[in-house]
Amino acid sequence: QVQLVESGGGLVQPGGSLRLSCAASGRIFSSNTMGWYRQAPGKQRELVATISSGGSTNYADSLKGRFTISRDNAKNTVSLQMSSLELEDTAVYYCSYKRALSNTYWGQGTQVTVSS
């Protein structure tokens, strides 16, 4: 089992920045992919970005250039730096952990609200 705990959500004005962090614990394997997804009210959960333990990244096309994902393998953490935030970025952001041929683990989610 893997436990994921997110932090860093909150209220931010349009154009502002916010940094999310996620710490993984439990049965962590060295080869894995961690990432962020988000779900806005009335919408399906969607990819924000993922990063492999080797450092390969994958971003939602619409978020490239504004969001940056990073990780610290030694600490089993993944972060998401969000800038130039827009109203449409308002959502619950979920941390994920996945290994090949295994289930995806999810955090409890952290609310990000972009509002003036």
ZADO-1210 file (C-alpha; in nm, 4 decimals, padded with zeros to 6 digits):
<atoms>
<atom x="00.0000" y="00.0000" z="00.0000" code="GLN" pos="1"/>
<atom x="00.1032" y="00.3561" z="-00.0725" code="VAL" pos="2"/>
<atom x="-00.0194" y="00.6631" z="00.1090" code="GLN" pos="3"/>
<atom x="-00.0122" y="01.0056" z="-00.0518" code="LEU" pos="4"/>
<atom x="-00.0565" y="01.3319" z="00.1349" code="VAL" pos="5"/>
<atom x="-00.0976" y="01.6572" z="-00.0565" code="GLU" pos="6"/>
<atom x="-00.0419" y="02.0070" z="00.0721" code="SER" pos="7"/>
<atom x="-00.0250" y="02.3605" z="-00.0593" code="GLY" pos="8"/>
<atom x="-00.3708" y="02.4241" z="-00.1967" code="GLY" pos="9"/>
<atom x="-00.5633" y="02.7405" z="-00.1253" code="GLY" pos="10"/>
<atom x="-00.7123" y="03.0580" z="-00.2612" code="LEU" pos="11"/>
<atom x="-00.5168" y="03.2639" z="-00.5120" code="VAL" pos="12"/>
<atom x="-00.5980" y="03.5560" z="-00.7381" code="GLN" pos="13"/>
<atom x="-00.5903" y="03.5259" z="-01.1158" code="PRO" pos="14"/>
<atom x="-00.2355" y="03.5611" z="-01.2400" code="GLY" pos="15"/>
<atom x="-00.0947" y="03.4369" z="-00.9127" code="GLY" pos="16"/>
<atom x="00.1175" y="03.1353" z="-00.8309" code="SER" pos="17"/>
<atom x="00.0822" y="02.8374" z="-00.6055" code="LEU" pos="18"/>
<atom x="00.2963" y="02.5348" z="-00.5259" code="ARG" pos="19"/>
<atom x="00.1519" y="02.1951" z="-00.4423" code="LEU" pos="20"/>
<atom x="00.3470" y="01.9196" z="-00.2743" code="SER" pos="21"/>
<atom x="00.2799" y="01.5522" z="-00.2211" code="CYS" pos="22"/>
<atom x="00.4605" y="01.3082" z="00.0034" code="ALA" pos="23"/>
<atom x="00.4426" y="00.9352" z="-00.0580" code="ALA" pos="24"/>
<atom x="00.4925" y="00.6723" z="00.2093" code="SER" pos="25"/>
<atom x="00.4456" y="00.3014" z="00.2486" code="GLY" pos="26"/>
<atom x="00.5600" y="00.0429" z="-00.0009" code="ARG" pos="27"/>
<atom x="00.7474" y="00.2681" z="-00.2411" code="ILE" pos="28"/>
<atom x="00.9400" y="00.1136" z="-00.5265" code="PHE" pos="29"/>
<atom x="01.2257" y="00.2946" z="-00.6917" code="SER" pos="30"/>
<atom x="01.0710" y="00.2736" z="-01.0377" code="SER" pos="31"/>
<atom x="00.7413" y="00.4598" z="-01.0452" code="ASN" pos="32"/>
<atom x="00.5542" y="00.7499" z="-01.1934" code="THR" pos="33"/>
<atom x="00.4052" y="01.0212" z="-00.9791" code="MET" pos="34"/>
<atom x="00.1857" y="01.2993" z="-01.0936" code="GLY" pos="35"/>
<atom x="-00.0991" y="01.5409" z="-01.0566" code="TRP" pos="36"/>
<atom x="-00.4523" y="01.5267" z="-01.1835" code="TYR" pos="37"/>
<atom x="-00.7376" y="01.7644" z="-01.1242" code="ARG" pos="38"/>
<atom x="-01.1130" y="01.7583" z="-01.1162" code="GLN" pos="39"/>
<atom x="-01.3282" y="02.0656" z="-01.1503" code="ALA" pos="40"/>
<atom x="-01.6933" y="02.0671" z="-01.0428" code="PRO" pos="41"/>
<atom x="-01.9087" y="01.8786" z="-01.2903" code="GLY" pos="42"/>
<atom x="-01.6103" y="01.7599" z="-01.4922" code="LYS" pos="43"/>
<atom x="-01.4075" y="01.4432" z="-01.5177" code="GLN" pos="44"/>
<atom x="-01.0685" y="01.4054" z="-01.3572" code="ARG" pos="45"/>
<atom x="-00.7990" y="01.5099" z="-01.6016" code="GLU" pos="46"/>
<atom x="-00.4245" y="01.4866" z="-01.6327" code="LEU" pos="47"/>
<atom x="-00.2169" y="01.7817" z="-01.5221" code="VAL" pos="48"/>
<atom x="00.1342" y="01.6343" z="-01.5340" code="ALA" pos="49"/>
<atom x="00.3306" y="01.3232" z="-01.4500" code="THR" pos="50"/>
<atom x="00.6971" y="01.2567" z="-01.3866" code="ILE" pos="51"/>
<atom x="00.8785" y="00.9268" z="-01.3804" code="SER" pos="52"/>
<atom x="01.1455" y="00.8298" z="-01.1312" code="SER" pos="53"/>
<atom x="01.3898" y="00.8825" z="-01.4155" code="GLY" pos="54"/>
<atom x="01.2710" y="01.2389" z="-01.4629" code="GLY" pos="55"/>
<atom x="01.0637" y="01.2048" z="-01.7781" code="SER" pos="56"/>
<atom x="00.7689" y="01.4415" z="-01.7739" code="THR" pos="57"/>
<atom x="00.4320" y="01.4506" z="-01.9428" code="ASN" pos="58"/>
<atom x="00.2047" y="01.7554" z="-01.9370" code="TYR" pos="59"/>
<atom x="-00.1455" y="01.8299" z="-02.0478" code="ALA" pos="60"/>
<atom x="-00.0964" y="02.0332" z="-02.3641" code="ASP" pos="61"/>
<atom x="-00.3079" y="02.3198" z="-02.2366" code="SER" pos="62"/>
<atom x="-00.0924" y="02.3613" z="-01.9252" code="LEU" pos="63"/>
<atom x="00.2544" y="02.3528" z="-02.0762" code="LYS" pos="64"/>
<atom x="00.4496" y="02.6631" z="-01.9904" code="GLY" pos="65"/>
<atom x="00.2440" y="02.7542" z="-01.6863" code="ARG" pos="66"/>
<atom x="00.2828" y="02.4441" z="-01.4702" code="PHE" pos="67"/>
<atom x="00.6057" y="02.2682" z="-01.3781" code="THR" pos="68"/>
<atom x="00.6295" y="01.9282" z="-01.2130" code="ILE" pos="69"/>
<atom x="00.9324" y="01.8101" z="-01.0176" code="SER" pos="70"/>
<atom x="01.0211" y="01.5359" z="-00.7755" code="ARG" pos="71"/>
<atom x="01.2710" y="01.4362" z="-00.5096" code="ASP" pos="72"/>
<atom x="01.3299" y="01.0629" z="-00.5292" code="ASN" pos="73"/>
<atom x="01.5197" y="01.0544" z="-00.2015" code="ALA" pos="74"/>
<atom x="01.2227" y="01.2041" z="-00.0170" code="LYS" pos="75"/>
<atom x="00.9507" y="01.0403" z="-00.2275" code="ASN" pos="76"/>
<atom x="00.7899" y="01.3734" z="-00.2967" code="THR" pos="77"/>
<atom x="00.6449" y="01.5366" z="-00.6038" code="VAL" pos="78"/>
<atom x="00.5664" y="01.9042" z="-00.6470" code="SER" pos="79"/>
<atom x="00.3676" y="02.1135" z="-00.8880" code="LEU" pos="80"/>
<atom x="00.4580" y="02.4767" z="-00.9414" code="GLN" pos="81"/>
<atom x="00.1629" y="02.6617" z="-01.0899" code="MET" pos="82"/>
<atom x="00.1940" y="03.0125" z="-01.2297" code="SER" pos="83"/>
<atom x="-00.0257" y="03.2575" z="-01.4206" code="SER" pos="84"/>
<atom x="-00.3238" y="03.0868" z="-01.2675" code="LEU" pos="85"/>
<atom x="-00.6596" y="03.1305" z="-01.4355" code="GLU" pos="86"/>
<atom x="-01.0151" y="03.0972" z="-01.3111" code="LEU" pos="87"/>
<atom x="-01.0395" y="02.7721" z="-01.5065" code="GLU" pos="88"/>
<atom x="-00.7607" y="02.6203" z="-01.2948" code="ASP" pos="89"/>
<atom x="-00.9981" y="02.6010" z="-01.0002" code="THR" pos="90"/>
<atom x="-01.0297" y="02.2340" z="-00.9081" code="ALA" pos="91"/>
<atom x="-00.9399" y="01.9680" z="-00.6595" code="VAL" pos="92"/>
<atom x="-00.5863" y="01.8555" z="-00.7359" code="TYR" pos="93"/>
<atom x="-00.4954" y="01.4937" z="-00.6734" code="TYR" pos="94"/>
<atom x="-00.1516" y="01.3410" z="-00.6356" code="CYS" pos="95"/>
<atom x="-00.0976" y="01.0025" z="-00.7966" code="SER" pos="96"/>
<atom x="00.1514" y="00.7185" z="-00.7731" code="TYR" pos="97"/>
<atom x="00.1743" y="00.4294" z="-01.0151" code="LYS" pos="98"/>
<atom x="00.4037" y="00.1452" z="-01.0999" code="ARG" pos="99"/>
<atom x="00.3846" y="-00.0636" z="-01.4147" code="ALA" pos="100"/>
<atom x="00.1221" y="-00.3390" z="-01.3984" code="LEU" pos="101"/>
<atom x="-00.0172" y="-00.2094" z="-01.0692" code="SER" pos="102"/>
<atom x="-00.3015" y="00.0063" z="-00.9484" code="ASN" pos="103"/>
<atom x="-00.2851" y="00.3820" z="-00.9279" code="THR" pos="104"/>
<atom x="-00.2834" y="00.5257" z="-00.5792" code="TYR" pos="105"/>
<atom x="-00.4450" y="00.8613" z="-00.5109" code="TRP" pos="106"/>
<atom x="-00.4149" y="01.1242" z="-00.2460" code="GLY" pos="107"/>
<atom x="-00.7159" y="01.2782" z="-00.0769" code="GLN" pos="108"/>
<atom x="-00.6971" y="01.5891" z="-00.2925" code="GLY" pos="109"/>
<atom x="-00.6275" y="01.9525" z="-00.2217" code="THR" pos="110"/>
<atom x="-00.8512" y="02.2390" z="-00.3267" code="GLN" pos="111"/>
<atom x="-00.7144" y="02.5135" z="-00.5480" code="VAL" pos="112"/>
<atom x="-00.9440" y="02.8101" z="-00.5955" code="THR" pos="113"/>
<atom x="-00.8567" y="03.0920" z="-00.8337" code="VAL" pos="114"/>
<atom x="-01.0756" y="03.3915" z="-00.7670" code="SER" pos="115"/>
<atom x="-01.0562" y="03.7665" z="-00.7473" code="SER" pos="116"/>
</atoms>
